[in-house]
C-alpha cells in the first residue's frame, strides 16, 4: 500500500454517456427577430435558449454535424520574472460544421453570404455578388440523448437527457462549395458557420449558450 496516496477506481456515471439525435435550426431573421426572448433564462441572464417558434427553418437530414469552440490564450510577458503565470484571452473561434443534404433556398442564401432571395410566387430567385450586406442569423442545435443509459426523466444530476446549443449570430464562412454535382448520388454541401460576438450582451455570454437537462 502506498504511503502518501492510494489510487481509486473511476466512478462511472452511465447517464452522462450521450448518443445525440439532433435537429439544427437556422433563424429566418437577424438576432432577436429569431432568438427566443421570453424564457426565465433570457430575462435573468440574457441567455436565449433556442429560437422563436415560426422564426426558423429545420435543416432536416444532415450528412454530418460538428461543433467546436476554441479559446486562444497567451502568457503576459514580463521583464522581471522568468516565466509569467498570467494568461489572457486573445481570441475565440466558435464553429458549427454541417454536411447539408436538403437544399433549402434560405440556407443556400445564407451560404452565399451577400445574397438576396426574392419570392416569385412558388419559385425563388437568389442574386449574389458585390453586396455590402452580410447575411447573418442565429442558429441552434437541439438534441435528445437516445443512449440506453440516458435518464428516464430530466435530471442533470443523473445524466444528460436533452441539450440545446444556441449561437446568437452566425455567418457562413465556407461559401457554397457544391463540390460534387452528381446525378448518381444524393448531393451534399459542406458548410461552416462561425459565431460572431454580440457586444451588447455581458462578457461571458456574447457568442452563445449550451443548455443541458
Residue frames relative to the residue before (quaternion, step in Angstrom):
aa qw qx qy qz dx dy dz
X 1.0000 0.0000 0.0000 0.0000 0.00 0.00 0.00
X 0.4955 -0.6744 0.4619 0.2939 3.58 -0.92 0.94
X 0.5203 -0.6645 0.4499 0.2921 3.55 -1.10 0.74
X 0.8257 0.2788 -0.1046 0.4791 3.58 0.82 -1.03
X 0.8159 0.0460 -0.0099 0.5762 3.62 1.13 -0.42
X 0.1179 -0.7820 0.6098 0.0521 3.55 -1.03 0.86
X 0.3541 -0.7501 0.5133 0.2200 3.64 -0.46 1.12
X 0.2219 -0.7604 0.5978 0.1229 3.54 -1.20 0.63
X 0.5837 -0.5669 0.4435 0.3758 3.56 -1.25 0.36
X 0.5667 -0.6115 0.4172 0.3618 3.61 -1.08 0.59
X 0.4071 -0.6711 0.5614 0.2622 3.52 -1.24 0.57
X 0.1781 -0.8064 0.5597 0.0685 3.56 -0.51 1.18
X 0.0568 -0.7829 0.6196 -0.0054 3.57 -0.71 1.15
X 0.2545 -0.8297 0.4764 0.1407 3.56 0.07 1.30
X 0.5840 0.6070 -0.3704 0.3915 3.58 1.15 -0.50
X 0.6751 0.4790 -0.2921 0.4791 3.57 1.22 -0.41
X 0.4705 0.6087 -0.4717 0.4308 3.58 1.25 0.26
X 0.1382 -0.8449 0.5166 0.0107 3.57 -0.66 1.10
X 0.0165 -0.7024 0.7113 0.0202 3.51 -1.15 0.90
X 0.1559 -0.8594 0.4854 0.0375 3.54 -0.14 1.34
X 0.1151 -0.7396 0.6615 0.0473 3.55 -0.71 1.18
X 0.0479 -0.8842 0.4602 -0.0644 3.54 -0.26 1.29
X 0.1866 -0.7253 0.6514 0.1214 3.48 -1.44 0.34
X 0.1851 -0.7851 0.5850 0.0844 3.58 -0.88 0.99
X 0.1152 -0.7981 0.5909 0.0238 3.56 -0.83 1.05
X 0.1712 -0.7593 0.6225 0.0817 3.53 -1.11 0.82
X 0.4338 -0.7157 0.4844 0.2548 3.57 -0.73 1.05
X 0.3728 -0.7297 0.5315 0.2147 3.54 -1.09 0.70
X 0.7496 0.2687 -0.1826 0.5767 3.58 1.30 -0.17
X 0.6202 -0.5795 0.3975 0.3487 3.55 -1.24 0.51
X 0.8822 -0.0246 0.0025 0.4701 3.54 -1.12 0.86
X 0.8655 -0.0568 0.0335 0.4966 3.63 -0.69 -1.06
X 0.4613 0.6339 -0.4703 0.4051 3.56 1.23 0.17
X 0.7738 0.2733 -0.1501 0.5514 3.57 1.22 -0.55
X 0.6196 0.5504 -0.3585 0.4297 3.62 1.05 -0.63
X 0.4765 -0.6540 0.4949 0.3166 3.56 -1.02 0.77
X 0.0887 -0.8155 0.5719 0.0025 3.58 -1.02 0.85
X 0.5987 0.6050 -0.3435 0.3969 3.59 1.23 0.25
X 0.5635 0.6327 -0.3886 0.3621 3.61 1.19 -0.30
X 0.6413 -0.5129 0.4071 0.4000 3.56 -1.31 0.31
X 0.6368 0.5348 -0.3387 0.4402 3.58 1.02 -0.74
X 0.6554 0.4884 -0.3280 0.4737 3.60 1.07 -0.60
X 0.6950 0.4728 -0.2903 0.4574 3.59 0.84 -0.95
X 0.7086 0.4421 -0.2562 0.4865 3.60 1.16 -0.58
X 0.8274 0.1981 -0.0560 0.5225 3.57 0.82 -1.05
X 0.3822 -0.7220 0.4707 0.3333 3.60 1.30 -0.17
X 0.4808 0.6421 -0.4365 0.4076 3.55 1.15 0.73
X 0.2315 -0.7835 0.5660 0.1103 3.57 -0.45 1.23
X 0.1887 -0.7594 0.6125 0.1118 3.57 -0.87 0.97
X 0.8431 -0.0109 -0.0354 0.5365 3.55 -0.33 1.25
X 0.5623 -0.6072 0.4677 0.3106 3.52 -1.37 -0.23
X 0.6206 -0.5506 0.4072 0.3821 3.56 -1.24 0.42
X 0.5558 -0.5908 0.4699 0.3482 3.53 -1.18 0.64
X 0.8216 0.2222 -0.1835 0.4919 3.56 -0.89 0.95
X 0.6800 0.4610 -0.2863 0.4931 3.59 1.29 0.01
X 0.7022 0.3873 -0.2706 0.5327 3.58 1.09 0.65
X 0.2553 -0.7152 0.6131 0.2181 3.53 -1.34 0.15
X 0.4238 -0.6900 0.5355 0.2398 3.53 -1.18 0.70
X 0.3747 -0.7501 0.4985 0.2201 3.59 -0.71 1.04
X 0.4177 -0.7732 0.4128 0.2393 3.55 1.32 -0.02
X 0.8137 -0.2140 0.1894 0.5062 3.54 -1.11 -0.81
X 0.1201 -0.8170 0.5637 0.0197 3.56 -0.73 1.10
X 0.4735 -0.6503 0.5133 0.2991 3.55 -1.18 0.59
X 0.7896 -0.0686 0.0750 0.6051 3.58 1.07 -0.75
X 0.0499 -0.7854 0.6168 0.0134 3.55 -1.26 0.46
X 0.1479 0.7939 -0.5781 0.1164 3.56 -0.87 0.96
X 0.1672 -0.7755 0.6045 0.0726 3.56 -1.19 0.66
X 0.0327 0.7937 -0.6062 0.0388 3.56 -1.06 0.79
X 0.0071 -0.7560 0.6545 0.0129 3.55 -1.06 0.86
X 0.0009 -0.8237 0.5633 -0.0655 3.57 -0.51 1.20
X 0.1547 -0.7732 0.6083 0.0905 3.62 -0.48 1.15
X 0.2535 -0.7492 0.5923 0.1534 3.57 -1.16 0.65
X 0.0796 -0.7981 0.5972 0.0081 3.56 -0.85 1.02
X 0.0662 -0.7797 0.6213 0.0421 3.56 -1.15 0.67
X 0.4742 -0.6619 0.5028 0.2902 3.54 -1.09 0.75
X 0.4281 -0.6744 0.5396 0.2660 3.56 -1.09 0.77
X 0.3509 -0.7530 0.5183 0.2031 3.57 -0.63 1.12
X 0.0536 -0.7925 0.6075 0.0001 3.55 -1.06 0.80
X 0.4463 -0.7084 0.4865 0.2496 3.57 -1.09 0.73
X 0.7545 0.4315 -0.2128 0.4465 3.58 1.07 -0.63
X 0.7172 0.3021 -0.2583 0.5724 3.63 1.28 0.19
X 0.5500 -0.6432 0.4249 0.3213 3.55 -1.11 0.70
X 0.7963 0.0450 -0.0006 0.6033 3.55 1.01 -0.82
X 0.3209 -0.7580 0.5375 0.1835 3.56 -0.72 1.07
X 0.2419 -0.7638 0.5795 0.1495 3.55 -1.06 0.77
X 0.5573 0.5700 -0.3981 0.4540 3.57 1.28 0.37
X 0.0540 -0.7973 0.6009 -0.0177 3.54 -0.74 1.11
X 0.1486 -0.7836 0.5988 0.0730 3.56 -1.07 0.75
X 0.4989 -0.6340 0.5065 0.3044 3.53 -1.22 0.62
X 0.1356 -0.8213 0.5522 0.0460 3.58 -0.74 1.06
X 0.8109 -0.0912 0.0610 0.5747 3.58 1.22 -0.21
X 0.1320 -0.7641 0.6249 0.0909 3.55 -1.30 0.36
X 0.0814 -0.7837 0.6146 0.0377 3.56 -1.01 0.83
X 0.0416 -0.8040 0.5916 -0.0431 3.54 -0.56 1.24
X 0.0027 -0.8408 0.5330 -0.0950 3.54 -0.46 1.26
X 0.1117 -0.7439 0.6559 0.0627 3.53 -1.14 0.82
X 0.1206 -0.8095 0.5744 0.0175 3.56 -0.58 1.22
X 0.0332 -0.8230 0.5641 -0.0582 3.55 -0.76 1.10
X 0.2297 -0.7238 0.6332 0.1498 3.54 -1.04 0.84
X 0.2004 -0.8374 0.5025 0.0775 3.56 -0.05 1.35
X 0.1232 -0.7873 0.6003 0.0674 3.57 -0.96 0.89
X 0.7262 0.3795 -0.2269 0.5264 3.59 1.06 -0.72
X 0.2774 -0.8104 0.5031 0.1144 3.56 -0.50 1.26
X 0.0169 0.8135 -0.5775 0.0659 3.55 0.44 1.24
X 0.5196 -0.6726 0.4191 0.3195 3.65 -0.76 0.96
X 0.6155 0.5498 -0.3548 0.4394 3.61 1.05 -0.65
X 0.6610 0.4909 -0.3024 0.4803 3.58 1.00 -0.81
X 0.6400 0.5202 -0.3259 0.4622 3.58 0.98 -0.79
X 0.6229 0.5332 -0.3306 0.4673 3.59 1.05 -0.75
X 0.6378 0.5224 -0.3096 0.4737 3.55 1.02 -0.86
X 0.6750 0.5097 -0.2935 0.4456 3.58 0.92 -0.93
X 0.6527 0.5238 -0.3139 0.4485 3.58 1.05 -0.70
X 0.4663 -0.7628 0.3641 0.2610 3.56 1.33 -0.04
X 0.8238 0.0596 0.0034 0.5637 3.58 0.61 -1.11
X 0.3885 0.7671 -0.4336 0.2694 3.55 1.23 0.48
X 0.2116 -0.7273 0.6340 0.1559 3.52 -1.39 0.26
X 0.1932 -0.7852 0.5798 0.0994 3.57 -0.89 0.97
X 0.1510 -0.7803 0.6042 0.0564 3.55 -0.94 0.97
X 0.3476 -0.7236 0.5614 0.2011 3.56 -1.05 0.86
X 0.0514 -0.7774 0.6268 -0.0114 3.55 -0.79 1.11
X 0.7311 -0.3413 0.1714 0.5653 3.55 0.42 1.30
X 0.8210 -0.1672 0.1434 0.5268 3.62 -0.52 -1.13
X 0.6507 0.4804 -0.3143 0.4971 3.58 1.25 0.32
X 0.2519 -0.7589 0.5804 0.1541 3.57 -1.27 0.30
X 0.1394 -0.7524 0.6398 0.0721 3.53 -1.16 0.79
X 0.0858 -0.7916 0.6048 0.0136 3.57 -0.78 1.07
X 0.0884 -0.7843 0.6130 0.0361 3.56 -0.68 1.11
X 0.0140 0.8087 -0.5869 0.0373 3.57 -1.06 0.69
X 0.6205 0.5542 -0.4212 0.3611 3.53 -1.29 0.51
X 0.8726 0.1357 -0.1190 0.4538 3.54 -0.77 1.11
X 0.4980 0.6594 -0.4407 0.3506 3.60 1.20 0.00
X 0.4101 -0.6984 0.5309 0.2493 3.56 -1.20 0.57
X 0.6323 0.5401 -0.3241 0.4510 3.59 1.26 -0.23
X 0.2311 -0.7612 0.5936 0.1218 3.56 -0.87 1.02
X 0.3642 -0.7227 0.5457 0.2175 3.57 -0.84 0.99
X 0.1057 0.7811 -0.6080 0.0952 3.59 -0.67 1.11
X 0.0156 -0.8035 0.5926 -0.0550 3.53 -1.02 0.88
X 0.4971 -0.6087 0.5053 0.3565 3.60 -1.21 0.35
X 0.1286 -0.7786 0.6106 0.0669 3.54 -1.23 0.52
X 0.0595 -0.7890 0.6087 0.0582 3.55 -1.21 0.44
X 0.1863 -0.7340 0.6425 0.1170 3.51 -1.28 0.61
X 0.0955 -0.7854 0.6110 0.0270 3.56 -0.59 1.17
X 0.0397 0.8154 -0.5775 0.0086 3.59 -0.92 0.77
X 0.2463 -0.7146 0.6372 0.1505 3.48 -1.34 0.55
X 0.3821 -0.7112 0.5407 0.2360 3.57 -0.92 0.89
X 0.0993 -0.8240 0.5575 0.0167 3.57 -0.40 1.24
X 0.3317 0.7391 -0.5081 0.2925 3.57 1.24 0.39
X 0.5614 -0.6132 0.4397 0.3398 3.57 -1.09 0.70
X 0.6859 0.4813 -0.2752 0.4714 3.58 1.22 -0.46
X 0.4260 0.7198 -0.4634 0.2928 3.61 1.26 -0.04
X 0.5714 -0.5955 0.4278 0.3686 3.62 -1.07 0.65
X 0.5033 -0.6600 0.4698 0.3006 3.57 -1.09 0.72
X 0.7607 0.1597 -0.1157 0.6185 3.58 1.23 -0.47
X 0.5812 -0.6112 0.4102 0.3469 3.56 -1.15 0.64
X 0.2976 0.7052 -0.5892 0.2588 3.54 -0.59 1.23
X 0.3210 -0.8082 0.4591 0.1819 3.57 -0.15 1.28
X 0.5787 0.5736 -0.3911 0.4281 3.60 1.17 -0.30
X 0.7084 0.4304 -0.2511 0.4998 3.58 1.22 -0.45
X 0.7475 -0.3106 0.2226 0.5433 3.58 1.21 -0.36
X 0.5817 -0.5866 0.4493 0.3401 3.54 -1.37 -0.04
X 0.1617 -0.7911 0.5860 0.0684 3.57 -0.75 1.10
X 0.7969 -0.0252 0.0644 0.6002 3.55 0.92 -0.97
X 0.0548 -0.7891 0.6087 0.0625 3.55 -1.30 0.20
X 0.0955 -0.7684 0.6297 0.0628 3.55 -1.21 0.56
X 0.1273 -0.7597 0.6360 0.0463 3.54 -0.74 1.15
X 0.0457 -0.8047 0.5917 -0.0159 3.58 -0.70 1.10
X 0.0968 -0.7626 0.6387 0.0329 3.55 -0.87 1.04
X 0.4234 -0.7867 0.3963 0.2116 3.53 -0.46 1.28
X 0.8165 -0.0026 0.0510 0.5751 3.60 0.94 -0.79
X 0.0239 0.8374 -0.5402 0.0802 3.58 -0.34 1.25
X 0.1246 -0.7328 0.6590 0.1153 3.51 -1.29 0.54
X 0.4257 -0.6804 0.5316 0.2706 3.56 -1.17 0.57
X 0.1619 -0.8335 0.5259 0.0495 3.57 -0.41 1.24
X 0.5867 0.5928 -0.3701 0.4091 3.60 1.24 -0.13
X 0.3739 -0.6740 0.5328 0.3495 3.56 1.15 -0.57
X 0.5723 -0.5648 0.4509 0.3875 3.57 -1.16 -0.59
X 0.0191 0.8408 -0.5390 0.0471 3.62 0.30 1.23
X 0.0045 0.7929 -0.6062 0.0608 3.59 0.23 1.29
X 0.0981 -0.8857 0.4529 0.0270 3.52 0.49 1.29
X 0.8034 0.1990 -0.0853 0.5548 3.57 1.05 -0.65
X 0.0567 -0.7875 0.6135 -0.0142 3.57 -0.09 1.32
X 0.1170 0.8475 -0.4807 0.1924 3.50 0.10 1.38
X 0.3191 -0.7573 0.5424 0.1746 3.57 -0.84 0.98
X 0.6733 0.5326 -0.2904 0.4228 3.57 1.22 -0.40
X 0.7773 0.1861 -0.1169 0.5895 3.59 1.26 0.01
X 0.6054 -0.5321 0.4314 0.4051 3.53 -1.26 0.33
X 0.3776 -0.7386 0.5159 0.2136 3.56 -0.78 1.03
X 0.0399 -0.7771 0.6274 0.0315 3.54 -1.24 0.53
X 0.1900 -0.7605 0.6128 0.1000 3.55 -1.25 0.54
X 0.2951 -0.7527 0.5648 0.1654 3.57 -0.86 1.00
X 0.0508 -0.8161 0.5750 -0.0296 3.57 -0.49 1.25
X 0.1237 -0.7759 0.6143 0.0723 3.54 -1.16 0.64
X 0.1146 -0.7929 0.5981 0.0197 3.53 -0.77 1.12
X 0.1368 -0.7803 0.6058 0.0738 3.56 -1.01 0.84
X 0.4035 -0.7161 0.5229 0.2257 3.54 -1.01 0.89
X 0.2357 -0.7483 0.6058 0.1324 3.55 -1.06 0.86
X 0.4967 -0.6593 0.4606 0.3263 3.62 -0.96 0.71
X 0.2928 -0.7094 0.6159 0.1781 3.53 -1.17 0.77
X 0.3033 -0.8249 0.4494 0.1600 3.58 -0.08 1.32
X 0.6082 0.5673 -0.3614 0.4216 3.60 1.18 -0.40
X 0.6235 0.5254 -0.3406 0.4681 3.60 1.23 -0.29
X 0.6054 -0.5781 0.3927 0.3809 3.61 -1.16 0.48
X 0.6231 -0.5336 0.4166 0.3917 3.55 -1.22 0.51
X 0.7401 0.3432 -0.2925 0.4990 3.55 -0.97 0.90
X 0.7696 0.2478 -0.1455 0.5702 3.58 1.29 -0.08
X 0.4344 0.7443 -0.4231 0.2797 3.59 1.10 0.55
X 0.7149 0.4320 -0.2602 0.4844 3.59 1.18 -0.33
X 0.7542 -0.3023 0.2389 0.5318 3.58 0.89 -0.86
X 0.2725 -0.7379 0.5839 0.2010 3.53 -1.31 -0.30
X 0.2346 -0.7377 0.6178 0.1380 3.53 -1.31 0.49
X 0.1170 -0.7944 0.5955 0.0233 3.56 -0.61 1.20
X 0.0421 -0.7955 0.6041 -0.0218 3.56 -0.89 1.03
X 0.0274 0.7899 -0.6117 0.0329 3.56 -1.01 0.80
